[in-house]
Amino acid sequence: MLSHNTAKSSSLTIWFWINCVLLPFLLTGVAAAAGATDTDDTTETSLLPGTYRILADDGKIEVPFEIFRGDIRFQCTVNGHRVHMLLDDGFMWDQLLFWGGPAVDSLGLAYDGEIEVGNDGTEKLASRTASGITVTFPGVEFTDQTAVVTPGSSGNSSMWRGSIGQISATFFRHFVVDINFDRMIITLIEPENFKYEGNGVAIGWQPLGFGPWSIPATLRIEDGRDISMKLLMDLGYNDQLQLVAGGEHGISLPEKRLPASLGFNIQGTETRGFVGRLSRIDIGGYRINDLIASFVPGEHGDHAVYEAMIGLGLLSRFNLVFDYNRQRLFVEPNNSFGTPFEYSMTGFEMKPTFQGYSIITTVHEQSPADEAGLRMGDKILRINGRKITDYDFFELSPMFKQEGKEIGLLIERDGKEREVSLVLRRVL
């Protein structure tokens, strides 16, 4: 299998670096009151990021979006230039976050300062700040926005290619944010005009004290215990659930698990862990069975952001309404709620190189890859006739989850090319 975090692995780790190293330097006035309730009482917040004006005659703000490379992506204009940006709520930062590079250089940003982002023991990056930015979406214009721009050398623009950056508090502090995955529409509603009319339930959330917010959930783990715990919410984390083995709640590793790459740090050091199944999780009274989770070994627990993190892969099974003013999240199962969770059915992991091939790093025993004779160190040149360099992880991932599908590989071993085929089936 392609390591579920190889193309994405750096995404997860750079996510960690940006959100746990960079953003704590930038966060200003995140609401800190806990104990959310389903009432009309609002939480005092700091000054909102910039200002906005509604452009739509009927006052309705609807922003179409797509799932692009595992993230929520939409079109907008920044200083009059049409671009794509991503939505993230892992940390509620007020600034826009731009990936430095040619696309951002063309925006004509008014740079007004420098900031060295990093922490003791981490690599520091000299980034820049900008202000006076205008961002326009269908039906609404945000003005006087500020931004942090990471240097082009950070590799962010390559990691999140297809977008120029992320937006967070610009949406979430000004509006109630309704994300409908059935319609693929984000609706922005002024808090004073919001009245929930869906069929879901409200879940109160709490800040975790270092930026992100959490929702409560109950997990049934391998040893049969039901554990009530907080899940850090992050729309920018592509997978379903990440858990740290051991930890405060003594989470055990599943008996049936696969070793997997869980990411690389900014210096390029890999964190290895496991992927397995969790028998069930209860969120807001809704039960989800037999889901895939990533497990960080206890010895690598410091690489994880929090003991338990819920990502877009699971949150997107619901239509969501984020009401940050009242510290609550409305969840309603959508059309994908009952879709089975699947993992790569190839039985191998591979890592891309810069030499026009990917190299197999792991072959799981008694898997389709093992039975087809694949070995660690084999170079994959083509998949189904296409050059491996023509594929993206997020294109291969769904292809590798189709049980019964035949996959043709052109590999190189000991300087000789050979064709191999395997038929996909569940290995987890």
Secondary structure, DSSP 8 states (H G I E B T S, - for coil): ---TTHHHHHHHHHHHHIIIIIHHHH-----------SSS--------SSEEEE--TT--EEEE-EEETTEEEEEEEETTEEEEEEE--SS--SSEEEE-SHHHHTT--EEEEEEEE--TTS--EEEEEEEEEEEEETTEEEEEEEEEEE-GGG-HHHHTTT-SEEE-HHHHTTSEEEEETTTTEEEEE-GGG----SSSEEEE-EE-SSS-EEEEEEEE-TTS-EEEEEEEE-TT--SSEEEESBTTTTB---SSEEEEEEEE-TTS-EEEEEEEEEEEEEETTEEEEEEEEEEE-GGGGGGSSSSEEE-HHHHTTEEEEEETTTTEEEEEE-TTTT------SS-EEEEE-SSS-EEEEEE-TTSHHHHTT--TT-EEEEETTEEGGG--HHHHHHHTT-TT-EEEEEEEETTEEEEEEEE-----
